[in-house]
């Protein structure tokens, strides 16, 4: 089995993680808005407050795997579609 370089295992900096979290949140917001769903409606459908969903969409709070799956189901999309290219 080939060894991976240490570089392949570099832990992302906190800023990189925050940037990616914002990108994912903005992408989810875009998907929700394109489908015409309200913040409140989607939040209620997955059992969180609209203010918490807003924090997720703005990348302020980390998105859990559970919330990711619930959001995908609520939006009628595949989980993979929640992650921007």
C-alpha positions as CSV (number, residue, x, y, z in Angstrom):
1,X,0.0,0.0,0.0
2,X,1.5,3.4,-1.0
3,X,2.2,5.8,1.8
4,X,0.5,9.1,1.7
5,X,2.5,12.2,2.2
6,X,2.0,14.2,5.3
7,X,0.8,17.0,3.1
8,X,-2.3,14.9,2.2
9,X,-3.2,14.7,5.8
10,X,-2.9,18.4,6.6
11,X,-5.6,19.6,8.9
12,X,-7.4,22.6,7.4
13,X,-7.0,25.9,9.2
14,X,-9.9,27.2,11.2
15,X,-10.5,29.9,8.6
16,X,-10.6,27.4,5.8
17,X,-13.3,25.4,7.6
18,X,-15.3,28.5,8.3
19,X,-15.1,29.5,4.7
20,X,-16.3,26.1,3.5
21,X,-19.1,26.1,6.2
22,X,-20.3,29.4,4.7
23,X,-20.2,28.1,1.2
24,X,-22.2,25.0,2.1
25,X,-24.7,27.1,4.1
26,X,-25.1,29.6,1.2
27,X,-25.6,26.7,-1.2
28,X,-28.3,25.2,0.9
29,X,-30.0,28.6,1.2
30,X,-29.9,28.9,-2.6
31,X,-31.4,25.5,-3.0
32,X,-34.2,26.3,-0.6
33,X,-35.0,29.6,-2.2
34,X,-35.0,28.2,-5.7
35,X,-37.6,25.7,-4.6
36,X,-39.7,28.5,-3.1
37,X,-39.5,27.2,0.5
38,X,-39.6,29.6,3.4
39,X,-37.0,29.5,6.1
40,X,-39.7,28.9,8.7
41,X,-41.3,26.1,6.8
42,X,-38.1,24.2,6.2
43,X,-37.0,24.8,9.8
44,X,-40.3,23.5,11.2
45,X,-40.2,20.4,8.9
46,X,-36.9,19.3,10.4
47,X,-37.6,20.4,14.0
48,X,-35.4,23.4,14.5
49,X,-36.1,27.1,14.9
50,X,-35.9,29.4,11.9
51,X,-33.2,31.4,13.6
52,X,-31.1,28.3,14.0
53,X,-31.6,27.4,10.3
54,X,-30.5,30.9,9.5
55,X,-27.3,30.4,11.5
56,X,-26.7,27.2,9.6
57,X,-27.3,28.9,6.2
58,X,-24.9,31.7,7.1
59,X,-22.2,29.3,8.2
60,X,-22.2,30.6,11.7
61,X,-23.2,27.2,13.3
62,X,-21.7,23.9,12.1
63,X,-24.0,21.7,10.1
64,X,-24.4,18.2,11.6
65,X,-24.8,15.1,9.5
66,X,-28.3,14.7,10.9
67,X,-29.3,18.2,9.9
68,X,-27.7,17.7,6.4
69,X,-29.8,14.6,5.8
70,X,-33.0,16.2,7.2
71,X,-32.5,19.3,5.0
72,X,-31.9,17.2,1.9
73,X,-35.1,15.2,2.6
74,X,-37.1,18.4,3.3
75,X,-35.9,20.0,0.1
76,X,-36.5,16.8,-1.9
77,X,-32.9,16.4,-3.0
78,X,-30.0,14.0,-2.5
79,X,-27.6,14.8,0.3
80,X,-24.7,15.1,-2.3
81,X,-26.6,18.0,-3.8
82,X,-26.3,20.0,-0.6
83,X,-22.5,20.2,-1.1
84,X,-21.3,22.7,-3.6
85,X,-18.9,21.7,-6.3
